[in-house]
Amino acid sequence: MKKLLPWLISILLAITLIAIVAVILLNSIMGDDKTNNATNKAANNAASVETKKLTADDRVELTSEIADIKTNLSDPEYLAVLGLAFQLDEKSTKEDFEKIKEIQIKPIIIRTLSDMKPEEINGSAGKDLLCAKLLNLINPELPEGKLIKVEVTNFIVTKL
């Protein structure tokens, strides 16, 4: 029995280590949810942005709108019509945004909506998810400055 005990301990330790490694690998491979990544990126971006009180005039100066975006969702039987407001950090950033919004920003919005199902976009959580995705996708496209906030100003999802 004395000779068998070290072997049993070694085997149990090996099985435990293999199980731990398997759980870690499964979590890293299977647990990589895209919505969590988008939410985490948005939370990190939001944490790095300094918040300051803006007057109504300042908000109007720093906000750009895209109205009446119409596209099918990933389920081709559903159509989304929405308007979005984008708050930028500086006037120069807004000017750059205005120049590229039809040729770069609008296609990003349409592609993002085309990948979403009607269930994903409904409710406040769905709209928050959409805004977080757009914030993460649009910021790298801006030549200078940062997109601070994306807000849904108009929203309709209807079945064709």
Secondary structure, DSSP 8 states (H G I E B T S, - for coil): -TTHHHHHHHHHHHHHHHHHHHHHHHHHHHT--HHHHHHHHHHHHHHHS------HHHHHHHEEEEEEEEEE-SSTTEEEEEEEEEEESSHHHHHHHHHHIIIIIHHHHHHHHHT--HHHHSHHHHHHHHHHHHHHHHGGG-SSS-EEEEEEEEEEEEE-
